[in-house]
Amino acid sequence: MKHETTNAATALKTLADMAPEAVLLAGAGRAILLQLAYPAVGYGVADHSSFSADPLRRLHGTLSYIYALSNGTPAQRKSVQRQVQRAHLPVKSGGSPEAPAYNASDPQQQLWVAATLYDSACQVHELVFPSLADDDAESVYRSYAVLGTALGMPAHLWPASRAEFATYWDEQLATLSVDQTVANVAAQLLAAANAPRWARVLMPLARFLTAGLLPPQVRDMYGFAWTPGKERMLRGLFKLVSVLVKITPYGIRRAPMRYYLRRIPE
């Protein structure tokens, strides 16, 4: 395995250092719901995915993509890039009065998807691990651009710094919306009715984390009820996790990455 470290407080420099931490999966639901709230992405997923039949498919695909790009071999990186690009080819529509146009190969949509993955990972990391030094945080940020550029997004679209990213993020949040079509897709995802039993057991926790980690305005768009008591529970949970992660062996903390990399052909 690449980029092993020896201490939880070791400075991170790249996506390859951050991505292997299994605890970042706590932000997976947040990232997906933020993607869906971008109308072009949401309708593309609604028309070309089936969360009711295979609720974990998008998550599996996203994790395979992230782990291959961050810590996979060159052959694995090429493999997942081809898979995702093939999957994206038919995801396009000219739109209608009732639905927005979308194209999964559109650079702006790719930028937003990569942005949600970066921002969600950072939010969870900040709740669990010590804060990164500014230089290290900038280095990690720059390395996350590959999640977009690997699909063809021009590198210049990735904001040049975290400050510029924050501006982009706030501007994009103001454009998000959730109509009944998108809300139905999110409901199917979070119900996971046809998921394996182990996944269904974890869904109440996943729904709680997803609702709690979403930006408040997006949480409201999806109609999630949130209270000060739930906020205290969320903060308390992450404080506990921050203690547990310090005593958890790296082999366990990085087990999901190894699992997904084994599934990707060389």
KOLNUVEX-238210 format. One line per 10 residues: number of its first residue (from 1); their letters; for each residue x, y, z of N, C-alpha, C. Coordinates in pm, 1 decimal, decimal comma. Layout:
N
NUM	A	X/Y/Z/X/Y/Z/X/Y/Z | ...
***
This chain:
266
1	MKHETTNAAT	85,0/-119,4/0,0/0,0/0,0/0,0/88,5/124,3/0,0 | 47,0/221,9/-76,0/127,7/343,3/-87,1/96,2/440,4/25,3 | 192,6/526,9/52,3/172,0/643,3/138,7/129,9/605,3/280,2 | 187,0/500,5/337,2/158,5/469,5/475,8/218,8/576,9/566,4 | 150,3/606,6/674,9/202,7/699,3/773,2/205,3/629,6/907,4 | 266,0/692,2/1007,8/284,8/624,6/1135,0/214,4/691,8/1250,5 | 154,5/806,2/1228,5/93,1/878,0/1338,6/-28,0/952,6/1289,2 | -135,3/953,3/1370,2/-259,5/1016,6/1326,0/-241,4/1164,4/1298,8 | -143,6/1226,8/1360,4/-123,4/1370,6/1343,6/-24,5/1402,9/1232,3 | 27,7/1299,5/1162,1/122,3/1323,9/1054,9/59,6/1415,1/949,9
11	ALKTLADMAP	136,4/1513,3/905,3/83,7/1609,0/809,5/46,0/1539,5/679,7 | -68,5/1575,5/626,3/-111,1/1524,4/497,3/-64,1/1620,0/389,1 | -28,9/1563,1/276,5/19,7/1644,4/166,0/-63,5/1629,5/39,5 | -128,2/1512,8/22,0/-197,2/1485,7/-103,0/-325,1/1406,3/-79,3 | -400,5/1392,2/-186,0/-517,1/1304,6/-185,9/-478,7/1164,0/-143,2 | -360,1/1118,4/-183,6/-315,2/983,3/-150,5/-298,6/963,1/-0,7 | -270,9/1069,7/72,2/-256,9/1059,8/217,2/-392,8/1062,3/286,7 | -484,9/1142,6/235,9/-613,3/1160,5/303,1/-713,6/1051,9/267,6 | -724,1/1018,4/140,2/-831,3/931,2/92,9/-841,1/796,7/163,4 | -729,7/733,0/204,4/-741,6/599,2/263,4/-814,4/591,5/395,9
21	EAVLLAGAGR	-834,5/702,8/465,5/-898,1/697,8/597,1/-1044,5/658,4/584,9 | -1079,5/541,7/639,4/-1215,5/489,6/627,4/-1319,1/581,9/689,8 | -1280,2/657,7/791,5/-1376,9/744,2/859,3/-1433,9/849,5/765,2 | -1363,6/880,4/657,7/-1414,6/978,9/562,8/-1541,7/930,6/493,4 | -1568,3/799,3/500,0/-1691,4/746,4/442,2/-1814,3/803,9/511,6 | -1796,9/860,2/629,7/-1909,6/923,4/698,8/-1968,1/1037,2/617,1 | -1889,4/1095,4/528,8/-1936,8/1205,9/446,1/-1989,0/1163,7/310,2 | -1996,5/1032,4/284,1/-2035,7/986,4/150,9/-2177,9/1027,7/115,5 | -2270,8/1009,4/208,8/-2409,3/1047,2/181,1/-2422,7/1196,0/157,0 | -2350,3/1274,7/234,4/-2351,6/1420,7/215,8/-2308,3/1456,5/74,5
31	AILLQLAYPA	-2196,9/1396,8/28,8/-2145,7/1428,4/-104,0/-2247,5/1393,5/-211,7 | -2310,5/1276,7/-200,0/-2405,7/1234,0/-302,6/-2528,1/1324,8/-304,7 | -2579,7/1361,4/-187,2/-2698,4/1447,6/-186,7/-2666,8/1588,3/-235,8 | -2546,6/1636,2/-209,5/-2506,1/1764,6/-266,2/-2497,4/1756,0/-417,9 | -2446,1/1645,0/-468,9/-2440,3/1626,5/-614,1/-2580,1/1625,9/-673,7 | -2672,4/1554,8/-608,5/-2809,0/1545,9/-660,3/-2879,2/1681,0/-660,6 | -2844,4/1768,0/-566,4/-2909,6/1898,5/-557,4/-2864,0/1995,3/-666,5 | -2760,3/1959,3/-740,3/-2719,7/2033,7/-859,4/-2810,1/1982,2/-971,1 | -2908,4/2060,3/-1017,3/-3015,4/2005,6/-1101,5/-2969,6/1919,9/-1218,6 | -2865,9/1961,6/-1289,4/-2821,8/1882,9/-1404,7/-2771,6/1745,6/-1361,4
41	VGYGVADHSS	-2700,3/1739,7/-1249,6/-2653,2/1611,1/-1199,3/-2770,2/1528,9/-1147,0 | -2858,2/1591,8/-1071,1/-2970,3/1520,5/-1012,3/-3058,3/1453,8/-1115,7 | -3088,7/1525,0/-1223,5/-3174,3/1466,8/-1326,2/-3100,5/1361,3/-1408,0 | -2970,9/1378,4/-1426,8/-2894,1/1274,8/-1494,7/-2896,6/1144,9/-1416,6 | -2880,9/1155,4/-1284,5/-2886,6/1037,2/-1199,3/-3027,7/979,3/-1198,3 | -3128,1/1064,1/-1189,1/-3266,9/1017,2/-1184,9/-3303,3/938,7/-1310,8 | -3254,4/983,8/-1426,3/-3290,5/920,0/-1552,6/-3205,0/798,9/-1586,8 | -3087,2/789,3/-1528,1/-2994,4/684,2/-1571,6/-2942,7/595,7/-1458,9 | -2996,0/609,8/-1339,2/-2955,8/524,6/-1228,4/-3080,1/467,6/-1163,3 | -3061,0/360,4/-1088,2/-3173,3/299,7/-1016,8/-3130,6/268,4/-874,9
51	FSADPLRRLH	-3150,3/363,4/-786,4/-3115,4/340,1/-647,3/-3205,7/234,3/-584,0 | -3328,2/220,3/-637,3/-3417,7/121,1/-578,8/-3369,3/-20,0/-606,8 | -3313,1/-43,3/-726,0/-3265,5/-176,8/-761,3/-3126,2/-204,3/-707,8 | -3040,8/-103,1/-707,8/-2901,9/-123,0/-664,5/-2855,9/2,9/-591,7 | -2896,5/19,5/-465,0/-2871,7/145,1/-393,5/-2724,0/175,4/-366,0 | -2637,9/74,8/-369,5/-2497,4/97,4/-337,9/-2409,8/115,4/-461,6 | -2469,4/106,7/-579,5/-2388,0/109,5/-701,5/-2309,3/239,2/-715,1 | -2375,8/353,3/-695,5/-2305,7/480,9/-712,2/-2194,9/495,4/-608,1 | -2222,1/451,0/-485,0/-2119,3/458,8/-381,1/-2000,1/371,6/-417,6 | -2025,6/248,2/-461,0/-1915,8/159,6/-498,9/-1833,7/220,5/-612,1
61	GTLSYIYALS	-1902,3/275,7/-711,5/-1830,9/334,4/-823,9/-1747,2/453,4/-782,9 | -1803,2/538,0/-696,2/-1729,6/656,0/-650,5/-1607,0/616,7/-570,2 | -1621,2/520,5/-479,5/-1507,6/479,5/-396,9/-1399,6/412,2/-480,3 | -1439,7/330,3/-576,0/-1340,5/268,0/-663,6/-1262,1/374,6/-738,3 | -1333,0/477,0/-783,6/-1270,4/586,0/-857,9/-1171,4/661,7/-769,4 | -1214,4/698,4/-649,3/-1128,5/775,2/-559,9/-1004,6/695,1/-520,8 | -1024,0/570,3/-480,2/-910,9/490,6/-432,9/-814,0/457,2/-545,5 | -865,8/432,4/-664,5/-776,0/403,7/-776,6/-692,8/526,0/-812,7 | -757,2/644,2/-816,4/-683,2/765,2/-851,6/-585,3/805,7/-742,3 | -619,0/778,0/-617,5/-533,2/822,6/-507,8/-420,2/725,6/-478,9
71	NGTPAQRKSV	-449,6/596,0/-478,3/-350,6/498,2/-434,0/-340,7/375,1/-523,1 | -405,7/375,4/-636,0/-399,1/261,5/-725,8/-277,5/264,9/-816,1 | -259,9/157,8/-890,7/-152,7/151,0/-989,5/-194,0/230,0/-1113,2 | -100,0/261,7/-1201,3/-137,9/329,3/-1326,3/-243,6/250,7/-1404,1 | -232,3/118,6/-1404,6/-331,0/37,4/-1476,5/-468,3/47,9/-1412,2 | -474,1/49,4/-1280,2/-602,9/63,2/-1211,7/-664,5/200,2/-1235,7 | -581,7/303,3/-1237,5/-633,8/437,0/-1265,1/-695,2/442,9/-1404,8 | -625,3/386,4/-1503,4/-678,7/386,3/-1639,5/-806,8/304,6/-1648,3 | -811,5/194,9/-1574,3/-928,9/108,4/-1576,4/-1053,0/181,5/-1526,2 | -1042,3/249,5/-1411,2/-1161,2/317,1/-1357,5/-1197,1/438,7/-1441,5
81	QRQVQRAHLP	-1098,1/505,7/-1497,6/-1129,1/618,3/-1585,0/-1211,3/571,6/-1704,3 | -1170,9/460,7/-1764,8/-1246,4/408,3/-1879,2/-1387,4/368,1/-1837,8 | -1399,5/302,5/-1723,5/-1530,9/259,7/-1676,7/-1624,7/379,1/-1655,8 | -1574,1/481,2/-1588,0/-1658,6/597,0/-1559,0/-1693,2/671,5/-1687,4 | -1595,8/686,4/-1775,8/-1622,7/756,1/-1901,0/-1725,9/681,6/-1985,2 | -1717,4/547,8/-1989,3/-1818,1/470,7/-2061,8/-1955,9/487,1/-1999,4 | -1959,5/485,4/-1866,4/-2087,8/500,1/-1797,2/-2148,9/637,3/-1821,8 | -2063,7/738,9/-1840,3/-2112,8/875,2/-1857,8/-2161,2/904,9/-2000,2 | -2115,3/829,3/-2098,0/-2146,3/860,6/-2237,9/-2296,0/873,9/-2265,5 | -2380,4/780,4/-2219,1/-2523,6/793,7/-2250,7/-2598,8/890,6/-2160,6
91	VKSGGSPEAP	-2531,6/946,7/-2060,5/-2600,9/1032,2/-1963,1/-2604,2/1174,9/-2016,4 | -2702,6/1200,1/-2101,0/-2716,7/1334,0/-2159,9/-2860,9/1354,3/-2203,3 | -2904,0/1478,4/-2198,3/-3039,5/1513,8/-2240,5/-3042,6/1661,6/-2273,2 | -3122,4/1695,2/-2374,3/-3134,2/1835,3/-2413,6/-3223,7/1915,9/-2322,9 | -3291,3/1847,0/-2229,5/-3378,1/1917,2/-2136,5/-3517,4/1938,7/-2192,7 | -3603,6/1992,0/-2108,8/-3742,0/2018,8/-2146,1/-3795,8/2125,6/-2051,8 | -3918,3/2174,2/-2073,7/-3973,9/2271,8/-1978,1/-3982,5/2217,9/-1836,4 | -3991,7/2084,7/-1824,1/-4006,5/2024,9/-1691,8/-3874,1/1979,8/-1630,7 | -3769,8/1970,4/-1711,2/-3643,8/1914,1/-1661,2/-3525,1/1986,4/-1723,0 | -3416,4/2001,2/-1646,8/-3298,5/2069,6/-1700,4/-3221,3/1980,7/-1797,0
101	AYNASDPQQQ	-3145,5/2044,5/-1884,4/-3052,4/1969,9/-1969,2/-2938,7/1918,2/-1882,4 | -2880,9/1807,3/-1924,0/-2765,8/1755,5/-1850,2/-2676,3/1676,1/-1943,7 | -2551,6/1666,9/-1905,4/-2451,6/1589,6/-1979,1/-2341,6/1554,0/-1880,0 | -2326,6/1425,3/-1848,7/-2230,6/1382,9/-1747,6/-2087,3/1414,9/-1786,5 | -2063,8/1445,6/-1914,3/-1929,1/1481,7/-1958,7/-1905,1/1632,5/-1953,7 | -2003,7/1707,0/-1905,5/-1988,6/1851,8/-1897,5/-1887,1/1888,0/-1789,0 | -1786,8/1968,9/-1820,9/-1682,3/2001,9/-1722,4/-1735,0/2067,0/-1596,0 | -1837,6/2149,7/-1606,6/-1891,0/2215,4/-1487,0/-1957,5/2114,5/-1393,7 | -2022,4/2015,3/-1450,5/-2080,4/1911,2/-1367,1/-1971,5/1826,4/-1302,9 | -1866,8/1796,2/-1376,6/-1754,5/1721,4/-1320,5/-1687,7/1800,2/-1208,3
111	LWVAATLYDS	-1676,3/1931,3/-1227,3/-1618,6/2017,2/-1124,8/-1701,0/2009,5/-997,0 | -1834,1/2016,6/-1010,0/-1917,9/2013,2/-891,4/-1907,3/1879,2/-818,1 | -1906,8/1770,4/-892,4/-1894,4/1639,1/-828,7/-1761,4/1629,6/-753,4 | -1651,9/1670,6/-816,8/-1521,9/1667,3/-749,0/-1522,3/1758,8/-626,8 | -1587,1/1874,2/-638,7/-1592,5/1968,8/-527,1/-1665,6/1909,3/-407,3 | -1775,6/1837,4/-432,6/-1849,6/1777,5/-320,4/-1766,9/1670,3/-251,1 | -1687,3/1596,5/-327,3/-1603,5/1492,2/-267,7/-1494,3/1555,1/-181,2 | -1433,3/1661,0/-231,5/-1330,5/1730,1/-153,3/-1388,9/1792,0/-27,7 | -1496,8/1867,9/-42,0/-1551,8/1940,7/72,2/-1604,4/1844,0/178,8 | -1665,9/1735,2/137,7/-1718,9/1639,1/234,2/-1606,6/1568,7/308,0
121	ACQVHELVFP	-1500,2/1532,1/236,2/-1385,2/1469,4/301,4/-1322,4/1564,4/402,5 | -1309,3/1690,5/364,2/-1249,3/1788,6/454,8/-1334,1/1810,5/578,5 | -1464,7/1815,6/561,7/-1550,3/1839,7/676,8/-1535,5/1727,7/779,9 | -1537,8/1603,5/733,4/-1522,8/1491,4/826,6/-1382,8/1490,0/886,0 | -1282,0/1515,3/804,8/-1144,1/1515,4/854,9/-1126,7/1617,7/966,0 | -1184,7/1734,1/949,1/-1170,8/1839,7/1049,9/-1241,0/1804,2/1179,9 | -1344,1/1720,1/1172,5/-1415,5/1679,4/1292,3/-1344,0/1567,8/1368,8 | -1254,7/1497,3/1300,8/-1192,4/1378,8/1360,5/-1043,9/1397,3/1389,4 | -973,7/1465,5/1302,0/-828,2/1475,4/1310,5/-783,9/1617,9/1345,0 | -659,3/1633,2/1388,7/-605,5/1767,7/1411,6/-607,9/1849,7/1282,9
131	SLADDDAESV	-620,4/1978,8/1298,1/-622,7/2066,7/1181,1/-490,0/2061,7/1108,1 | -497,4/2071,7/976,7/-376,9/2073,5/895,6/-315,6/2213,0/893,9 | -184,2/2217,6/882,9/-117,2/2344,5/859,7/-163,3/2399,9/725,5 | -162,3/2531,0/712,2/-214,8/2593,2/590,3/-147,8/2539,3/464,0 | -15,1/2526,5/466,4/55,0/2477,8/347,2/12,6/2336,3/312,5 | -3,1/2252,0/414,3/-44,7/2114,3/389,9/-188,3/2109,9/338,5 | -274,2/2192,7/397,0/-413,2/2195,8/352,8/-423,3/2240,3/206,7 | -340,6/2336,8/167,0/-340,5/2381,2/27,6/-290,4/2270,2/-64,5 | -188,7/2196,2/-18,2/-135,2/2086,3/-98,6/-239,2/1977,1/-118,5 | -309,1/1940,9/-11,0/-416,2/1841,7/-21,7/-523,4/1892,1/-117,2
141	YRSYAVLGTA	-560,6/2017,6/-102,4/-664,5/2075,2/-187,9/-626,4/2065,2/-335,5 | -505,4/2106,0/-368,6/-464,4/2103,3/-509,3/-468,2/1961,8/-565,5 | -432,0/1863,8/-482,3/-426,4/1725,9/-530,7/-565,0/1670,3/-561,3 | -669,0/1724,6/-499,1/-804,5/1675,9/-522,3/-855,5/1710,6/-661,9 | -788,7/1800,4/-731,0/-832,0/1837,8/-866,3/-836,3/1717,4/-958,9 | -754,0/1616,8/-931,5/-747,2/1500,5/-1020,3/-880,0/1428,3/-1029,2 | -965,8/1440,9/-927,5/-1095,8/1375,0/-933,4/-1182,4/1431,9/-1045,0 | -1153,0/1553,6/-1086,7/-1222,1/1612,1/-1200,6/-1142,9/1600,0/-1329,4 | -1013,2/1629,7/-1322,8/-932,1/1629,1/-1444,5/-916,9/1490,0/-1504,0 | -925,9/1386,0/-1422,5/-914,8/1250,0/-1474,5/-1028,4/1215,7/-1569,2
151	LGMPAHLWPA	-1139,2/1289,3/-1559,1/-1253,0/1266,9/-1647,6/-1254,9/1362,7/-1766,0 | -1158,8/1452,3/-1771,5/-1152,7/1545,9/-1882,3/-1180,1/1689,0/-1844,8 | -1211,0/1716,5/-1718,3/-1231,8/1854,9/-1675,2/-1102,3/1933,5/-1693,7 | -1106,3/2046,5/-1760,7/-984,2/2127,1/-1775,0/-930,3/2168,5/-1638,3 | -800,3/2157,5/-1621,0/-739,7/2184,6/-1490,8/-766,9/2326,0/-1442,3 | -781,8/2420,6/-1534,8/-800,2/2560,3/-1492,4/-934,9/2583,5/-1424,6 | -1029,6/2489,8/-1440,0/-1159,4/2508,3/-1375,5/-1152,0/2487,0/-1224,6 | -1056,0/2406,2/-1180,4/-1041,0/2384,7/-1035,9/-989,3/2513,9/-974,3 | -1063,8/2574,7/-881,4/-1019,0/2701,7/-822,6/-874,6/2692,8/-773,6 | -801,6/2800,6/-790,3/-656,7/2797,2/-768,9/-615,8/2781,4/-623,7
161	SRAEFATYWD	-701,8/2817,1/-530,0/-667,5/2810,0/-388,5/-791,6/2775,4/-307,7 | -773,0/2744,2/-179,9/-887,5/2714,6/-93,7/-977,5/2837,6/-78,0 | -917,2/2955,1/-78,2/-997,5/3077,4/-67,9/-1088,3/3092,0/-190,0 | -1033,6/3066,6/-308,2/-1114,5/3074,4/-429,2/-1218,4/2962,4/-430,8 | -1181,1/2846,4/-379,6/-1277,1/2736,8/-371,7/-1393,9/2774,7/-281,6 | -1365,9/2839,5/-169,2/-1472,4/2880,0/-77,0/-1571,3/2972,7/-145,7 | -1520,0/3063,4/-229,1/-1608,1/3152,8/-304,5/-1693,1/3073,6/-403,0 | -1627,9/2983,4/-476,9/-1700,3/2898,0/-571,5/-1807,1/2816,8/-498,5 | -1771,7/2759,8/-384,3/-1863,2/2675,0/-308,7/-1988,5/2753,3/-266,1 | -1968,4/2871,2/-212,4/-2081,7/2952,2/-167,6/-2171,2/2991,0/-285,4
171	EQLATLSVDQ	-2109,0/3022,9/-397,9/-2186,9/3059,1/-516,1/-2270,5/2941,0/-564,4 | -2211,3/2821,4/-561,8/-2283,2/2703,2/-608,1/-2396,0/2664,8/-512,7 | -2371,3/2676,8/-382,9/-2476,6/2645,0/-286,8/-2601,9/2728,0/-313,2 | -2582,2/2850,8/-356,3/-2695,6/2939,9/-381,8/-2776,6/2897,9/-503,8 | -2720,5/2810,5/-588,0/-2790,5/2768,0/-709,9/-2857,8/2632,2/-693,6 | -2836,2/2564,3/-583,0/-2889,3/2429,2/-566,4/-3040,2/2431,0/-544,1 | -3104,0/2322,2/-582,3/-3247,1/2308,8/-558,9/-3283,3/2160,8/-555,2 | -3390,5/2131,5/-484,5/-3437,9/1993,1/-471,8/-3587,2/1991,0/-501,8 | -3623,7/1933,7/-616,7/-3765,3/1917,6/-647,9/-3806,6/1774,3/-615,0 | -3927,6/1737,5/-651,6/-3977,8/1605,8/-614,2/-3898,7/1493,9/-680,5
181	TVANVAAQLL	-3854,0/1516,0/-803,3/-3775,0/1413,6/-872,5/-3646,6/1383,7/-797,0 | -3575,4/1488,8/-760,4/-3449,8/1470,6/-687,3/-3476,2/1415,6/-547,8 | -3580,0/1464,7/-482,0/-3613,8/1416,2/-348,7/-3644,2/1266,6/-350,9 | -3710,0/1219,8/-457,4/-3740,2/1077,3/-468,2/-3613,8/993,7/-483,0 | -3518,2/1044,1/-562,1/-3391,4/972,2/-577,7/-3319,2/964,3/-444,3 | -3315,1/1075,2/-370,9/-3248,8/1075,8/-240,5/-3317,7/979,9/-143,9 | -3450,2/976,0/-148,6/-3524,3/885,9/-60,1/-3492,3/740,2/-90,2 | -3481,5/706,5/-218,3/-3444,9/569,8/-256,1/-3305,1/535,9/-207,0 | -3215,0/631,1/-221,4/-3077,5/608,6/-175,3/-3073,8/581,2/-25,7 | -3142,2/664,0/51,5/-3134,4/653,7/196,4/-3222,5/542,8/253,7
191	AAANAPRWAR	-3315,5/492,7/173,1/-3394,5/377,1/216,8/-3315,4/249,2/198,0 | -3241,7/241,1/86,3/-3157,5/123,8/56,7/-3235,1/-6,6/75,2 | -3356,7/-8,9/22,8/-3445,6/-122,8/47,2/-3389,3/-254,4/-3,6 | -3315,8/-250,7/-115,0/-3262,0/-373,7/-173,2/-3113,8/-393,3/-145,1 | -3061,4/-317,7/-50,4/-2920,0/-332,3/-14,3/-2899,4/-458,3/69,0 | -2775,4/-505,7/78,9/-2747,5/-618,7/166,8/-2788,3/-586,6/310,6 | -2810,9/-691,3/389,0/-2859,9/-672,2/525,5/-2766,2/-583,3/607,0 | -2633,8/-603,2/591,3/-2540,0/-523,5/670,7/-2555,5/-374,4/640,5 | -2586,3/-342,5/513,5/-2602,9/-202,0/475,8/-2733,1/-146,2/532,5 | -2838,6/-225,5/530,9/-2966,5/-178,7/585,5/-2955,1/-151,7/735,4
201	VLMPLARFLT	-2875,5/-233,6/804,8/-2855,0/-212,9/948,5/-2787,2/-79,3/975,0 | -2698,6/-39,9/883,4/-2622,9/83,9/901,9/-2697,4/208,7/852,6 | -2808,1/191,7/781,4/-2873,5/306,1/719,8/-2924,5/410,8/818,8 | -2978,6/374,1/936,5/-3018,6/481,5/1029,4/-2902,5/573,1/1066,1 | -2784,1/514,8/1087,8/-2666,8/596,4/1116,4/-2628,3/678,9/994,5 | -2634,1/616,6/876,6/-2598,5/689,0/753,7/-2692,7/806,6/730,8 | -2822,3/786,6/754,7/-2918,6/896,3/737,5/-2891,5/1008,3/837,0 | -2857,7/972,5/960,6/-2828,2/1073,0/1063,0/-2704,6/1154,4/1025,1 | -2598,6/1086,0/982,4/-2475,1/1154,9/943,4/-2498,6/1243,0/820,6 | -2572,2/1190,7/724,5/-2597,0/1267,1/602,2/-2673,0/1395,0/633,0
211	AGLLPPQVRD	-2778,7/1383,8/710,3/-2857,6/1503,1/744,7/-2774,9/1601,8/825,4 | -2698,8/1551,8/921,1/-2624,0/1640,1/1009,0/-2508,9/1711,2/941,9 | -2447,2/1647,8/842,4/-2330,0/1706,0/778,1/-2364,7/1798,0/661,3 | -2487,4/1789,3/611,6/-2525,5/1876,8/500,6/-2526,3/2023,5/543,4 | -2494,3/2115,1/452,3/-2515,0/2256,8/482,5/-2660,8/2278,2/522,0 | -2688,4/2361,1/622,2/-2826,8/2376,8/670,2/-2928,7/2406,3/561,7 | -2891,6/2492,8/464,6/-2989,9/2527,0/361,5/-3021,8/2407,8/272,3 | -2923,5/2321,6/248,4/-2948,2/2202,6/166,7/-3024,9/2098,5/247,9 | -2993,2/2088,3/374,8/-3069,0/1999,6/464,2/-3217,1/2035,4/460,6 | -3245,7/2165,1/464,5/-3384,4/2209,6/461,0/-3450,0/2175,7/326,8
221	MYGFAWTPGK	-3373,4/2186,5/217,9/-3429,4/2152,9/86,4/-3478,4/2008,8/81,9 | -3405,7/1919,7/146,9/-3444,5/1779,0/148,6/-3548,7/1748,2/255,4 | -3579,1/1844,4/338,7/-3682,3/1825,2/439,5/-3638,7/1745,6/560,5 | -3508,2/1743,7/589,2/-3459,9/1673,4/707,2/-3485,0/1757,1/831,9 | -3545,2/1696,9/930,3/-3564,2/1766,1/1057,9/-3433,8/1762,3/1136,3 | -3396,1/1875,7/1193,4/-3271,0/1883,6/1269,2/-3294,2/1972,2/1391,0 | -3239,3/1931,0/1502,6/-3260,8/2002,8/1628,4/-3128,2/2026,1/1698,2 | -3122,7/2117,7/1794,9/-2999,7/2135,3/1873,4/-2955,9/2004,6/1940,7 | -3052,5/1924,3/1984,1/-3017,7/1797,3/2045,8/-2947,9/1704,0/1949,3 | -2995,5/1699,6/1825,5/-2929,3/1616,0/1723,9/-2790,1/1669,6/1692,3
231	ERMLRGLFKL	-2777,2/1800,4/1691,5/-2645,7/1859,6/1665,7/-2547,6/1820,6/1775,4 | -2592,8/1821,0/1901,3/-2505,1/1779,8/2011,4/-2467,8/1632,2/1998,4 | -2563,4/1550,1/1957,4/-2534,7/1408,2/1937,3/-2430,4/1389,0/1827,3 | -2444,4/1465,1/1719,4/-2349,8/1454,4/1608,0/-2209,2/1492,0/1653,1 | -2197,1/1605,3/1723,3/-2065,7/1650,3/1769,9/-2006,9/1550,2/1869,1 | -2092,3/1495,7/1957,2/-2045,0/1397,3/2052,8/-1996,7/1270,6/1985,5 | -2068,1/1229,3/1881,0/-2028,2/1109,5/1807,1/-1890,9/1128,2/1744,6 | -1867,9/1244,0/1683,9/-1738,4/1266,3/1619,4/-1626,1/1282,8/1721,8 | -1656,6/1334,2/1838,9/-1554,2/1339,4/1944,0/-1513,2/1198,8/1984,7 | -1611,5/1110,0/1995,7/-1581,0/970,6/2027,8/-1498,3/906,9/1917,0
241	VSVLVKITPY	-1537,0/930,8/1794,2/-1463,4/874,6/1681,0/-1320,2/926,1/1678,2 | -1301,3/1053,5/1713,0/-1165,7/1110,0/1711,3/-1075,5/1042,0/1813,1 | -1134,0/991,3/1921,0/-1056,6/915,1/2019,9/-1030,1/774,7/1968,2 | -1134,3/710,9/1915,5/-1120,4/572,7/1869,4/-1021,5/559,6/1753,8 | -1020,6/660,6/1666,2/-933,9/649,8/1549,6/-786,6/650,5/1589,1 | -754,8/711,5/1702,3/-615,6/716,4/1747,8/-564,7/579,7/1791,7 | -655,3/493,3/1833,8/-611,8/362,0/1883,2/-644,8/250,4/1784,6 | -697,7/286,6/1669,5/-731,0/187,1/1568,4/-612,8/167,0/1475,3 | -568,4/43,9/1454,7/-454,8/18,9/1364,9/-482,4/69,1/1223,4 | -376,0/112,9/1157,3/-391,0/162,6/1021,1/-447,7/57,3/928,1
251	GIRRAPMRYY	-416,2/-68,3/954,2/-469,1/-172,9/869,4/-619,8/-175,4/866,9 | -681,9/-146,9/980,2/-828,2/-142,6/987,6/-879,9/-12,3/928,0 | -812,8/97,8/960,2/-857,1/227,6/909,8/-853,4/235,0/758,1 | -768,6/154,7/696,6/-753,5/159,9/551,3/-806,3/35,5/481,6 | -878,3/-46,9/556,0/-930,6/-170,9/498,8/-1025,0/-147,4/380,0 | -1116,7/-48,9/385,0/-1203,0/-28,5/267,7/-1125,3/1,7/141,3 | -1018,9/80,8/151,2/-940,0/110,8/32,7/-878,8/-16,1/-24,8 | -823,4/-100,3/61,3/-762,4/-224,2/12,1/-866,8/-313,6/-52,9 | -985,2/-316,0/6,1/-1093,6/-397,8/-50,2/-1126,6/-352,3/-191,9 | -1144,4/-222,8/-210,5/-1182,3/-173,5/-342,2/-1068,6/-187,6/-443,3
261	LRRIPE	-946,0/-165,5/-400,8/-834,7/-180,1/-493,8/-819,8/-324,7/-540,5 | -851,0/-421,4/-452,5/-843,9/-562,1/-493,9/-947,1/-594,2/-600,3 | -1057,0/-518,5/-603,0/-1164,5/-543,1/-700,1/-1136,2/-481,0/-836,3 | -1037,4/-394,0/-844,7/-1007,6/-324,5/-969,8/-896,4/-399,1/-1043,4 | -918,4/-442,1/-1167,0/-815,4/-516,2/-1240,5/-692,6/-430,9/-1266,7 | -579,7/-497,3/-1264,0/-452,7/-430,9/-1297,0/-442,6/-409,0/-1448,0
***
